[in-house]
Amino acid sequence: MRSKSWQVRVSARGVGSGFLVTERHVVTCAHVVDGAEHVEVTFAQHPDLGPVRATVATVGEWSRDGDGRGDVAVLELERAVGVSPARFAAPHTPFGHRTARLTAYGFPLGYDEGILGEFRSTSDQLIAGEWLQLEAWTGHGASLEEGFSGAAVVREDTGEVVGMVTARYAAGGGGRMLPAQALVRRWSGGAGLVPAPDHRPGTVVALRDLVLRCADERTPEAVYRSVMEPLYALPPLPPAGGFLSLWDVAWFLLTEVEPAPGSAPWADFAAHLADRSRDPAVRRELLAWAADHGVRPAPRAPLDRPDDHAVRTADREPLGPDEAMWSPILVEIERSGSDRDTYLVSVHAVRDGRARLVAGATLSGRDVQEYVRKHLDLAFAHIDRAEGDELIAFALPGDWLGEPVDEWRTSEDDAVPLGCSSPVVVMDLGRRRASRLQFRLRKAWQALDRRREGAWQRVECDSTQDPAKLTVRLQWLETTAVGYGSPLSTERSRGLLRAGLNAAAPVVVWSRAGCSGRHDEGAAAGHSCTGARFLDALEEQLASVPLAELPRRVHALRREAFLADEHWAAGLTLVWEDPRCFPETHVPPRSPIL
């Protein structure tokens, strides 16, 4: 027989119930201790302990003239009493049906030693987003009445607490209870006491302590949307009445949200708070928590890469030891649609064939570089170096393809260009979103897996080709790599670049320092211009390199160029896109709220 020795009688201006939840804390209703600073607590099963003085430590936002919400109070005993605390059931433990018998121990008038009532909850439907309805188990048992307020509602077959009685109905013998999960919404101290699915108590307590050290000028709903909209086409709706606090958002993510495949929204939430925290210590601890509690896929064979089984065919040789392997980090930058200079920026770590969102925010253009730089280190914590070398890929809108992302600083404390620290490539975001072109790119890489070397074509800086005809010509020649002699400085050069992208060429290369198209007398006399010299060097040094190895080779060239006074590869931009390395990411239906 289970002994529920943690049940208590609370004596203030009136009498109510309560229950011990730690060795020195009792939970009861706020209306039971209304206006009191100190109360007396008596343990129903331990009369030898006598009355124990307790301080009213925490009171919810309940008010006598309100609607009954926030009817929670926590009492701190003046001493530990040596009684084992109550044990909570996990959220969503099934009890909302007629066959689950619930009990509550109350102290109505004339029953100083208490009385046991039997009840049931016929539905898990919350009333006004706050309470569950209780009904009498039988027509002749004890009814809820004054003195039951604050009593633990216990599932009789397990002895676990599922909620607390907060109100009685005038007729019918039933009333309302605050579910344990809702109790933790109101009282963050309950974190770690009410089990959160798939999370250890220490994990929940650590997040709670960090969240309580955070402040945000935005509403909790805005924070929630900023975290969830990059993950879900239709994010789960917030609780009825909205979130109470940032802690309430965290608790909701831990207990109510079914994670999308490959996601851990609680970790995204922690990373999001870290991004906005002004306290360096809190920022570091939140980022560490996010890294420790994100998605950790099962290990796989080192030479097994995303979607590789789909490209191994009967005429495909096994993967060779010299074949490039990558652990990608994907940075996507796209226009948010809210105004011309607002961008939706997301940083993903690709592992086990899935893109894991590390951080995401809506930013003005001037803030993008700093945001990406700050979150790349966090992304590195999620990739597996056993799968291959890191590869940082920027998926950019068309008008950003000329942005020198490889020249961005590696970190706030490291002025080395990013492209010298790691292999860096870019992709056209529009092409990445086009299923037709992604299909063709996959086919091109499957062919490259067999013949290994690409078919290069050069587009001279003074080319007058029609872009549409160039696209067809590149497709006809099965071109897999295109070199351009001009930077993206004119409408004509941008149109020719688009031709190569539309031809589904896996590799496109140009130099931001290439020929502008205004040739001097030396060029007219037969001397090669800057663009032609660039294409010559490209053909000499890169045409024989397997396309799968190009990011690594370009990485070496960028370091050479950085150390040299002059180098043909200075300002080299590499569009390199193997869709098998970069799985799809969710496209938010609208921009997160700032």
KOLGUVEX-381492 format. One record per residue: z, x, y of N, C-alpha, C, CB in turn. Coordinates in steps of 0.2 Angstrom, whole numbers, plus 5000, padded with zeros to 4 digits. Glycine has a CB too. Layout:
% residues N
ZXYZXYZXYZXY/...
This chain:
% residues 594
500050044994500050005000500050045006500649955000/499550035011499550075017500050055022498850075020/500450105025500950095030500650105036501550135028/500550055041500350065047500950075052499850005050/501250135051501850145055501750165062502250205052/501050165065500950185071500850125076500250225071/501050065073501050005078501650005082500949945073/501549985088502149985093502249925097502150045098/502849915099502949855104503049895111503649815102/502749865116502749895123503149845127502049905125/503649875130504049825134504049855142504849835132/503749815146503649825153503949765156502949835155/503549735161503749675164503749615159503349655170/503349625154503249575149503249615142502649535149/503049585137502949625130502249615128503449585125/502049675125501449675122501449725116500849695127/500849745114500749785108500449845110500349745102/500349895105500049955106499949995100500349995112/499650055100499650095094499550165096499050075089/499850205092499950275093499250315091500450315089/498950355095498250385094498350455093497750365099/498850485096498950555095499750565094498750605101/499950625093500750625092501150605098500950695090/500850605104501150585110500850525114501350645114/500250495112499950455116499850385113499250475118/499950335117499850265114499350225118500550225114/498950185115498450145119498650075119497750155115/498650045124498749975125498349945130499549965127/498449885132498049845138498349865145498049775137/497849865149498149885156498549825159497549895161/498349765157498749705159499449705157498349645158/499549735151500249735148500749775152500249765141/500449835155500849875159500749875167500749955157/500449815169500249805176500749825181499949735177/500649875185501149885190501649935188501349825193/501749945182502349995179502150065179502549965172/502650105181502550175180502750205173502850215186/503350175171503650195165503750125161504250235166/503750135154503850075150504250105144503150045147/504450055139504850075133504350055127505550045133/504350105123503950095117504450095110503450145116/504350045106504750035100504250035094505149975100/504350075089503950085083504150025078503950155080/503749985077503949925073504149945066503349875072/503849995063504050015056504650075056503450045052/504850095062505350145062505850125067505050215064/506250075066506750055071507250105072507149985068/507350155067507850205068507650255074507850245062/507050255076506850295082507050275088506050305082/507250205088507450175095506950175100508050215097/507050145106506550145111506450215113506850105117/505750225115505550295117505250275124505050325112/505450315129505250315136504550335136505650345141/504050305140503350325140503150325148502950285136/502750365150502450365156501750335156502350435160/501550285161500850265161500450315164500850195165/500050345159499650405161498950385164499550455155/498650335161497950315162497850245162497450345158/497550215167497450145168496750135169497850105173/496350085166495650075167495650035174495350035162/494950015175494849985182495049905182494149995184/495349885177495549815176496049795182496049805170/495849735185496349705190496449635188495949715197/497049615191497249545189496749495192497949535193/496349505197495849455199495149475197495949455207/495149515193494449535190494249495184494449605188/493649525181493449485175493649505169492649495176/494149555169494449575162494249635160494349525157/493649665163493449725161493849785162492749745164/493849835158494249895159494949885158494149925166/495149845153495849825151496149875146495849755149/496149935149496449995144496950035148495850035142/497450045145497950095147498250145142498650055150/498350205144498650255139499350275142498150315139/499750275137500450295138500650365135500950245136/500950405139501150465136501950465135501050525141/502150475128502850475126503150535129502850475119/503850525130504250585133504350635128504850555136/504250615121504350665116503850645110505050675114/503750695106503350675100503850645095503050745096/503650595091504050555087503950575079503950485088/503450615077503350635070503050575066504050645067/502750535070502350475066501650495066502450405070/501250485060500550495060500150445064500350495052/499750465068499350425072498850375068498950465078/498550325072498050285069497450325068497950225073/497050295063496350325061495850275063496350345054/495350305067494850255070494250255065494550275077/493950195064493250195061492750225065493150125059/492150245062491650265066491250205069491150305061/490950215075490550165078490050135073490150185084/489950065074489550025069489750025062488850055070/490350035061490650025054490549945053491450045053/490349925047490149855046490849815046489749845040/490949775050491549725050491349655053492149755053/490749655056490549595059490249545054490049605065/490649525049490449465045491049435042489949495039/490949375039491449335037491949365031491249265034/491649415027492049435022492449495023491549455016/492449525029492849585031493449555035492449635036/494049565032494649545034494949595039495149525029/495149575045495349615050496149585052494949605057/496549635053497249615055497449645061497749645049/497949615064498249645071498949625071497849605077/499349675073500149665073500349655080500449735070/500649595081500849575088501549555088500449515090/501749545095502449535096502549475101502849595099/502349415098502449355102503149335103502049295099/503349295108503949275110504349255103503949215115/504949275102505349265096505249305090505249185095/504849355091504649395085504749465087503949385082/505349485088505449555091505249605086506149565092/505249595079505049635074504349635073505449625068/503949585076503249585076503049535070502949655074/502349515071502049475066501349495065502149395068/501149485059500449505057499949445057500449535050/499449455060498849405060498249425057498749385068/497949375054497249395050496649365054497349375043/496149405055495649375059494949405056495649405066/494449385059493749405057493349405063493449365051/492749445063492249445068491649435065492249515072/491349375067490749355063490149385065490749275063/490149425071489549455073489649515077489149405078/489249565077489249625081488949615088488949685077/488849555090488549545096489049555102488249475097/488949595106489449605112489449545117489349675115/490049525119490049475124490049515131490649435123/489549505135489549535142489549615141490049515146/489249635136489249705135489949745134488849735140/490449705133491149735133491549715127491449715139/491549655125491949635119491649605113492449575122/492049605108491849565102492349505101491849605096/492049455098492449395097492849395091491949325097/493449375091493849365085494049295083494549405086/494049275077494249205075494749215070493549175072/495149165069495749165064495449165057496149105065/495749205053495449205046495549145042495849265042/496049105043496149035040496448995046496649045034/496448925044496648885049497448875049496448815047/497848905045498548905045498948975046498748875038/498549025047498849085049499049095056498349145047/499349155057499549165064498949175069499949235065/499049145075498549145080498649195085498449075083/498149215088498149265094498549225099497549295096/499049255102499449235107499749285111500049185105/500149265117500449325121500849365116500849285126/500849425117501149475113500749515109501749445109/500149495108499649525104499249575108499149475100/499249565114498749605119498949685118498849585126/498449725116498549795115498649815108499149815119/498649765103498649775096498049805093498849715092/498149855089497549875085497249825081497749945082/496549825081496249775076496049825070495649735079/496249805064496149855058495749825053496849875056/495349855050494949835044495449845039494249875043/495649795036496149795031495949835024496349725029/495349835022495149865016495149945017494449845014/495149965023495050045024495650065028494450065028/496050025032496550045036496350075043497050095032/495750075044495450105050495450055056494750135049/495550085062495550045068494850035070496050075074/494649975072493949955074493949935081493649905070/494549915084494649895091495349875093494149835092/495349845099496049825102495949755105496249875107/496449715103496549645106496649645113497049605102/496249615117496349615124496449545127495649645128/496249485124496349425126496349375121495749405131/496649315122496649255117496349195120497349245115/496049155116495749095118496249035118495149075114/496148995123496648945124496748895117496548895130/496148895114496148845108495748885102495848775109/495948865096495548895090495948955087494948915092/496448985090496749045087496449105088496849025080/495849115091495549175091495549205098494749165090/495149255099495149285106494649345106495849315107/494749395110494249455111494549515109494049455118/494149565107494449635106493949675109494449645098/494149735111493749795114493649835108494149825120/492949845106492849885101493049965102492049885099/493149995097493450065098492850105102493550105091/492250095101491750125104491750115112491050115101/491850055113491950035121492550065124491949955121/493050075120493750095122493550175124494250095117/493150205121493050275123492650285129492650315117/492150225130491850225136492250225142491350165136/492850185141493350175147493850235147493750115146/493950265141494450315141494150375138495150295137/493950425142493650485139494050525134493350535144/494750515135495250555131495150535123495950545133/494750475122494650455115494150495112494550385115/493750535116493250575112493550625107492850615118/493250625101493550665096494050625092493950725099/494250565094494750525090494250475086495250485094/493850445090493350395087492750435085493050335092/492650435078492050485075491350465078492050475068/491050515080490350505083489850525077490150545089/489350485075488950495069488650565070488350445069/488650605065488350675064488650725069487650665065/489150715072489450765077490250775075489350735084/490450835075491150855073491550835080491150925072/492150815079492550805084492650855090493350785082/492650915087492650975092492050975097492751035089/491450965094490850955097490850905103490250945092/491150845101491150795106491650815112491350725103/492250835110492750855115492450905119493350875111/492050955117491851015121491350985126491451065117/490850935124490450905128490750865134489850865125/491250825131491650785136491950825142492150745133/492250885140492650925145492150955150492950985141/491550975147491050995152490750945156490451035148/490650885154490350835158490850815163490150765153/491450815162491950795167492050845172492650785163/491750905171491750955177491050955181491751025174/490650905179489950895183490050835188489450885178/489650845193489550795198488850785199489950805204/488550725201487850715202487850655207487450695196/487450665212487450615218487050555215487050645224/486650565210486250505207486650455203485650535203/486450395202486850355198486750375190486550285198/487250355186487150375179486550355176487750355175/486250295178485650265175485050315177485550195178/485050335183484550385185484550445181484550405193/485150475180485150535175484950515168485950555175/485150455166484950435159484150435159485250375157/483850405164483150395163482750465164482850355169/483050505168482750575169482750615162483150615174/483250605158483350635151482850605146484050635149/482850535146482550495141481850485141482950435140/481550475148480850455148480350515146480750445155/480550575146480050625143480150625135480250695145/480650585132480650585125480450525122481350595123/480450465125480350405122479850365127480950365122/479350335124478850285127479250235130478350265123/479750205127480150155129480950175127480050085126/481250205132481950225130482350165129482250265136/482850175124483350125123483750105130483950145118/483850035130484150005136484850035137484049935136/485050045143485750065144486150005142485850075152/486850015142487349955140487249905146488049985140/487449835144487449785148487949805154487649715145/487649795160488149805166488049885168488849795164/487649925164487549985167488050035164487449995174/487950105165488350155163488950155168488050225163/489550175166490150185170490150255173490750165166/489950305170490050375172489550415168490750395171/489550485170489150525166489350535159489150595170/490050535158490350535152490050475148491050535152/490050415151489750355147489050365145489750295152/488650405149487950425146487950465140487550455152/488450515141488450565135488650525129488950615137/489150485129489450445123488950395121490050405125/488550365125487950325123487450365119487650295129/487250425121486750465118487050485111486650525122/487750505110488050525104488050465099488650555106/488150405101488350355096487850295096488950325098/487450285101486950225101486250245100487050195107/486050305102485350315102485050345096485150365108/484550325093484250355087483750405090483850295083/483850465088483450525090482750515088483750585088/482250525093481550525091481450585087481150535098/480950585083480750645078480750705082480150635075/481150755080481150825083481550825089480450845084/481950775091482250775097483050775096482050725102/483450795101484150785101484350775108484450855099/484350705110484450685117485050705120484350615117/485650715116486250745118486150815121486750735113/485750855117485650925120485250925126485350965114/484750875126484350875132484750855138483750825131/485250805137485650785142486050845145486150725140/486350885140486750945142486350985146487050975136/485751005144485251045148485151025155484651065144/485050955155484850925162485450935166484650845161/486050925164486650925168486751005170487250905165/486551045166486651115167486151135173486451165161/485551105173485051125178485251105185484351085176/485651055185485951025192486651045194485850955192/486951085189487651105191487651165196487951125184/488051165200488151215205488651265203488351185212/489051255197489551295195489251345189490151265192/489151405191488851455186489151455179488751525188/489851445179490151445172489951385168490951455173/490051325172489851265169489151265166489951205173/488651285170487951295169487851335162487551325174/488151395162488151435156488351395150488451495157/488951365150489251335144488851275142489951305146/488551235147488151175145487551205142487951135151/487251255144486651275141486751305134486351335145/487351335133487551365126487651305122488151405127/487951245124488151185120487451155118488551135124/486951155123486351125121485951165116485851115128/485951235117485651275112485951265105485651345114/486651255105486951255098486851185095487751265099/486751135099486751065096486051035096487251025099/485551075097484851045097484651035090484351085101/483951025089483651015083483551085079483050975083/483851095073483751155070483351135063484451185068/482751145063482351135057482451175051481551135059/482351155045482451195039481951255040482251155033/482251315037481751375037481151365032482251435035/480651405034480051395030479851465029479551355033/479351475025479051545023478751575030478451535018/478851645031478651675037477951665039478851745037/477451665033476751665035476551595035476351705029/476951545034476751475034476751445041477251425030/476251425044476251405051476051335052475651455055/476151305058476051235059475351215057476151215066/475351165053474651135050474251175046474351105057/474551235044474151285040473851255034474551345039/474251215031473951185024473351145026474551145021/473251115032472751075033472051115034472851035039/472151185035471551215036471351265031471651255043/471751275026471651315020471151275015472251335016/470551295015470051255011469951305005469451235015/469451275000469251314994468951384996468851274990/468551385002468251445004468651485009467551425006/469251465010469751505015470151555011470151455019/470051615013470551665010471251655012470251735011/471751685008472451675010472551715016472851705004/473051695020473251725026473351805025473851695029/473051845029473051915029473651935033472451945031/473851995031474452025035474352045042474652085032/473652045044473452065051473351995055472852105051/473451945052473251875056473851865061473151825051/473651845067474151835072474551775070473851825079/475251785071475751725070476151725076476151745064/476251665078476551645085477151605084476051625090/477651615088478251565090478151545097478951605088/477751485098477551475105478151435109477051425105/478151455115478451415120477951375125478951455125/478051315126477551275129477851245136477251215125/477451265141477651235148477151195150477851295153/477251125151476751075153476951055160476751015149/476451065165476551045172475950995173476451105176/476150935175475750885177475950845183475650835171/475450815186475650775192476050715190474950755196/476550695194476950645192476650575194477650645195/476250575199475950515202476350485208475950465196/476950505209477350475214477150505221478050495214/476850565222476550585228476150645226477050605234/475750675231475250725229475550795227474850745235/476250805229476550875228477150865223476750905234/477150815219477650805214477450815207478050735215/477750855203477550865197478050855191477350945196/477850835186478250825180478250885176478050765176/478750925175478750995172479250985166479051045177/478951005160479351005154479251075150479150945149/479751095147479751165144479951145136480351215147/479551165132479651145125479651215121479051105122/480051215115480051265110479751235104480751295109/479251275102478851245096479151285090478051265097/479351245085479651275079479551225073480351285080/479351245067479251205062478651155063479851175059/478151175067477651125068477751065073477351095062/478351075077478551015081478751045088479150975078/478651015093478851035100479451005102478251015105/479951045103480651025105480751025112481151065101/480850975115480950975123481651015124480950905126/481551065128482151105130482351075137481951175131/481951065142482151045148481551005151482351105153/481650955156481150925159481450895166480850865155/481050895171481250875177480650855182481650925181/480750815187480150795192480350845198480150725193/479850885200479950935205479450935210480050995202/479550955216479050975221478751035219479350975228/478051045221477751105219478051175220477051105222/478451175226478751235228479351255223479051235235/479551205219480151225215479951235208480651165215/479351225206479151235199479251295196478351215198/479051355200479151425197479851435195478851475202/480251425200480951435199481251395193481351425205/481051335192481351295187481051325180481051225188/480451335180480151365173480551435172479451375174/480551475176480951545175481651535173480951585182/481951485175482651475173482751445166483051425178/482251405164482251375157481951415152482051305158/481551465153481251505148481751535143480751555151/482251565146482751595142483051545137483351625146/483151485139483451425135482951415129483651365139/482351415131481851405126481751455120481151395129/481951515123481951575118482451565113482051635121/483051525114483551515110483351465104484151485113/482751435105482551385100481951405096482351315103/481651465097481151485093481351535088480551515097/480951545082481151585077480751645077481151545070/480951705078480551765079480251785072480951825081/480651755066480351765060479651735059480851745054/479451685063478851655062478251695066478851585065/478451735070477951775074478251795081477351735074/477851825084477951845091477951785096477551905094/478351795101478351735106477651735110478951755111/477551675111476851665115477051605120476251645110/476951625126477151575132476451545134477551605138/476451475133475851445135475951395141475551405129/475551395146475551345151475051295151475551385158/475151235150474651185150474651155157474851125145/474151165161474151155168473551105170473951215172/473751065175473151025178472551065180473450975184/471951035181471351075182471451115188470851025183/471751085194471751125200472251175200471851075206/472651185194473151235194472951295189473851215191/472351295187472151345182472051415185471451325179/471951415192471951475195472551505197471451475201/473151465196473851485197473951555193474351435196/474251605196474351665193475051665189474351725198/475051615184475751605181475951675177475651555176/475451715175475651775172475951825176475051805168/475851815183476151855188476851835191475651865194/477051775188477751755190478251805188477851685187/478851805191479351855189479651825182479951855194/479851875178480051865172480751825172480251925168/481151845177481851815178482051825185482351835173/482551795187482851805194483051875195483451765195/483251915189483551975190483052025187484151985186/482452005185481852045183481252035186481852035175/481052085190480452075194479752085190480452115200/479852105184479252125180478852055179479452155173/478152065180477752005179477851975172477052015180/477851905172477951875165477451895160477951795166/476851905162476251925158476351995155475651915161/476752035158476952105155477552095151477052155161/477952045151478552045147478352005140479052005150/477951965140477751925134476951905135478151855134/476651895129475951865129475951795133475651855122/475551785138475551725142474751695142475751735149/474651635140474051605140474051535144473751595133/473551515146473551445149473051405145473251455157/473151335146472751285143472651235149473051255137/472051195148471951145153472251085150471151135153/472751055154473050995152472650935150473550975157/472050925154471650865153471350875146471150865159/471050935145470750945138471350935133470451015138/471950955134472450955129472550875127473050985131/472450835132472550765131471950725128472750735138/471450765128470750725125470750735118470150755129/470750685114470750685107470150715104470850615104/469550695108468850725105468850795106468350685110/469050825111469050895112469550935108469150915119/470150905106470650935102470350935095471250895102/469950885093469650885086469150945086469250815085/468750945091468251005091468551075091467750995096/469151075094469451145094469751155087470051145100/470051115084470251125077469751145073470651055075/469151115073468551135069468351205071467951085070/468351225077468151285079468651345076468151295087/469251325076469751375074469751375066470451355076/469551325063469451325055468951375054469351255053/468351365058467851415056468051485058467251395061/468451495063468651565065469051595060468951565072/469451555056469951575051469451615045470351515048/468851585045468451615040468051675042467951565037/467751675048467351735050467751775055466751705053/468351755057468851795061468551815068468951855057/467951845069467751865076467351805079467251925075/467451805086467151745089466451765092467551725095/466051705094465451715097465551715105464951665095/465451765108465551775115464951755119465851845117/464951725125464451715130464751735137464151645130/464251755141464451775148464151735153464351845149/464451715158464251675163464251715170464551605164/463651735172463651785178463951755184462951815179/464151795189464451765195463951735199464851825199/463351755198462751725202462451665198462351775205/462751645193462351595189462251525193462751575182/461651505192461451435195461351385190460851445199/461651395184461551345178461851275180461851365172/461551225178461851155178462451155173461351105177/463051135176463651125171463551085165464251105175/463251035165463150985159462651025154462850925161/462151055157461651095152462051155149461051115156/462451185153462851245151463351215145463251275156/463651165146464051135140463651125134464351065142/463051095134462651085128462451145125462051045130/462251195130462051265127462551295123461751305133/463151295126463751325123463851295116464351325127/463851225116463951195110463451215105463951115111/462751215107462251235103462251295099461551225107/462551345103462651415101463251425097462551465107/463651375097464351375093464751435096464251385086/464751435103465151485107465851465106464951485114/466251525105466951515104467351545110467251545097/467051595113467351625119466851635125467551695117/467051615131466651625137466951665142466451555139/466651715145466851755150466451735157466751825149/466851735162466551715169466651775173466951645171/466151785177466151835182466451815189465451855183/466551745190466851725196467551695196466351675199/467951705201468551665201468451595202469051705205/468951555202468951485204468951475211469451445200/468551505215468551495222468051445225468451565225/467551425221467051375224466951315219466351415225/466651265222466551205218466051225212466251145222/465651265214465151285208465451325203464551335211/465951375204466251405199466751365195466651465202/467051315198467451265195467051225190467851225200/466451205192466051165188465851195182465451135192/465651265183465451305177466051315172465151375179/466651325175467251335170467351265166467851345175/467251215170467351145166466851135161467251085171/466251165162465751165156465951205150465051195159/466351255151466551295145467151255142466851365147/467551225146468151185143467851125139468651165148/467351095142467051035139466651055132466650995144/466451115132466151135126466651155120465651195127/467251145122467751155117467851225114467751115111/467651275119467751345118468451365117467351385123/468751385112469451405111469651455116469551425104/469251505118469451555123468951555129469351625119/469251555135468951565141469251615145468851495145/468951665148469251715152468851725159469151785148/469251735164468951755170469451805174468751695174/469251835179469751875183469851845190469451945184/470451835192470551805199470351855204471351795200/470251915202469951965207469251975206470352035206/468851935202468151935201467751935207467951895196/467051935206466551925211466651865215465851945209/466551865222466651805225465951765226466851815232/465451805224464751775224464351805230464751705224/464751835235464351865241464251945239464851855247/463651955237463452025235463252065241462852025230/463452125241463352175246462652205245463852225247/462452255249461852285248461852335242461652335254/462352355240462352395234462252355228463052435233/462452295227462352255222461652235222462752185222/461352225228460652205229460152265226460452185236/460452325227460052385225460052395218460252445229/460452355214460452365207461152385204459952415205/461652395209462252415206462652355204462652455212/463052355199463352295197463952275202463652315190/464052215202464552185207465252185203464452115209/465752165206466452165203466452115197466952135208/466052055197466052015192465652035186465751945194/465152075187464752095182465152155178464052125184/465452195182465852255179466452225175466152295184/466752165177467252135173466952105166467552075177/466352075167466052055160465852105156465452005162/465652165159465452225154466152245151465152275159/466652255154467252275151467552225146467852285157/467452165148467652115143467252115136467552045146/466652125137466252135131466452195127465452135133/466552255131466652315128467352315124466652375133/467852285127468552295125468852235121469052305130/468552175122468852115119468352085114469052065124/467752095114467252055110467352065103466552075112/467652125101467752135094468452125091467552215092/468852095096469552085094469552005091470052085100/469851995085469851935083470251885088470251925076/469951825089470251785094470951765093469851715094/471151765087471851745085472351805088471951745078/472051865089472451925092472351925099472251985088/471951885103471851905110472451895114471351845112/472951855113473551855118473851915117473951795116/473951945111474252005111473952065114474352025103/473252065113472852115116472852115124472152115114/472852055127472852045134473552055137472651965136/474052045133474652065135474752145136475252045129/474452185131474452255132473952275138474152285126/473452235139473052255145473352245152472352215145/473752185152474152175158474652225160474452105157/474952255155475452305156475052365159475852325150/474452385156474052435158473852425165473452445154/473652365167473452355174474052355179473152285174/474652335177475152335181475352405183475752295178/475352455178475552525179474952565183475652555172/474352535183473852575186473652555193473152565181/473352605197473152585204472652535204473052655208/472152545199471552505198471452495191470952525202/471252435189471152415182470652355182471852405178/470252355177469752295177470052235175469152315172/470652235171471052175169471552145174471352195162/471552175180472052155185471852075187472052195191/472252035186472151965188471751925182471751955194/471751955176471451925171471751855169471351965165/471451805168471651735166471351725159471551685171/471851705154471651695147471751625146471951745142/471251575145471351515142471251525134470751465145/471751505131471751515123472151455120472151585121/471751425116472051355114471851345107471751295118/472351355102472351335095472751275094472551395091/472551215094472951155094473451155088472551095093/473351195083473751205077474451235079473451235071/474451275085475051305087475451265092474851375090/475051215095475351175100475351105098475051185107/475851075095475851005093475950965099476450995088/475750895098475750845103476450845106475550785101/476550835113477150815116477150745119477350865121/477650715120477650645122477450645130478350615122/477050605131476850595138477150535141476050575139/477650545146478050495149477650445152478550525154/477850375151477450325154477450325162477650255152/477950355165478050355172478550415173478350295175/478550435180478950495181479650475181478750515188/480150525178480850515179481050515186481150575175/481550475187481850465194482250525196482350405194/482050545202482450605205483150595206482050635212/
